[in-house]
Amino acid sequence: MLSIAHASLTAVAGHRVAAATSGGADSVALALWLHAHAPRVTLAGLIHVNHHLRGAESDRDEAFCRALAARIGVPIEVVHAPIAPTRGRSPEAAARAARYRAFADAAARLDGSRVATAHTADDQAETVLLRLLRGTSSRGLSGIRAVRGLYVRPLLACRRTELRAWLSAAGETWCEDVTNADRAIARNRVRHDLLPVIEQIAPGAVPALARAAALAQDDEDVLQAEAIKMAASVVLQEDTSGADLDRDRLRALAPSIARRVLRNVLERVAPRSAWAAEHLEALRRLAARGEGGGRLDLPGMHAERVSNVLRLRAGAPAAAAGFAYELAVPGHVVVPEAGVEIIAAAVASNGHDAAYSLVVPPGTSFPLTVRSRRPGDRVRLTGGTRKVQDLMVDAKIPRSERDRVPLVVAADGQILWVIGAPGAGRPAPGDPAADMVVLRLRKMERT
């Protein structure tokens, strides 16, 4: 029986393996190699994804894979995943994402514990070069992993020429994908134009690049472990909606660790977003700002600096809807946007409750309204007026929360109270005289 000298059984031995099969030489070699190594490995079946991008050629590939599965006596899961044009994303990237979604579901239907893909040493070299030319980190230079979660690549040390020679010696055929010659695709330009020149200059460049990827993987594993350890002191809280990070502790980390802490958090907060180095650097710059606040809108999330906290939240910032509630005297109003209740009471001539938050000034026009801020709002202070916006900044109220801050406003538009901004727009508390109005603030219990 022929063998592929550099293939590895380590990650597949003892597993039920579903083989991703396109019909090309590499994936056909993978399926036949796995089948030949029973019972050390069980080939649970083949998975073929038809994107219908090449018309009759796509249908030819599907028919070939069905025939291969029937010939070696294993089931096949065929998934139809047409690719629609997507703005800002290449068809190749969209197809790859669709394939991996299909692989996981199809493997479950085949009762497979691993999905094997036919990546080779040539794929590894191309990946390393493409990422290097984009200015990647050691994480990117680590390239394709032999094992990552559900996925295994037992042919990662094999050359494409080795696999084709193995198939030809066994009398096997495969399908050629004409798009592999399309130099409009960056990977094909690296494959057909760049790598041959590199190998002329440095024979053995492909295995050398694969070794570099393996070394980068070792470095990345150590750095990632350190980032996970340091995150315990940096991440103050985290849930499905976002995370709060200690700004000073993040800034104190070595840049290589800080980037990994941020990336790990981002991948949990917005797992479907594509994160790039510039996003991580933008967050590090925001954390390093010496004064003021600041915010960033990033893919799938937004970030805001609030005092010494870097606040990350999933999704786009909530649009300001605005609110307004009339406050009767006596009476109360619940402001769900802020999670508070405001209670208004008239002070009787025979006494009063001293547990108030604001004494309404004499001469105030009623009724009172509790509302959110509006453009141009100003509040009267000793010596003049100030913008409500400026008061909120001084009070370190996060930008994302300013539209939820209640303002108590008189009937003539005078702002009496900007809640959460100490001393803003209200007289200093004192004993109210008889027949005056006092307001009390009560925080509502969260459920």
Buried (B, 14 or more C-beta within 10 A) or exposed (E): EEEBEBBBEEBBEEBBBBBBBBBBBBBBBBBBBBBBBEEEBBBBBBBBBBBEBBEEBBEEBBBBBBEBBEEBEBBBBBBEBEBEEEEEEEBBEBBEBBBBEBBBEBBBBBEBBBBBBBBBBBBBBBBBBBBBEEEBBBBBBBBBBBBEEBBBBBBBBBBBEBBBBBBEEEEBEBBEBEBEEEEEBBBBBBBEEBBEEBBEEEEEBBBBBBEBBBEBBEBBEEBBEBBEEBBEEBBBEBEEEBBBBBBEBBBEBEEBBBBBBBBBBBEBBBEEBEBBBEBBEBBBEBBEEEEEBBBBEBEBBBBBBBEBBBBBBBEEBEEEEEBEBEBEBEEBBBBEBBEBBBBBBBBEEEEBEEEBBBBBBEEBEBEBBBBBBEEEBBBEEEEEEBEBBEBBBEBEBBBBBBBBBBBBBBEEEBBBBBBBBEEBBBEEEEEBEEEBBBBBBEEEEEE
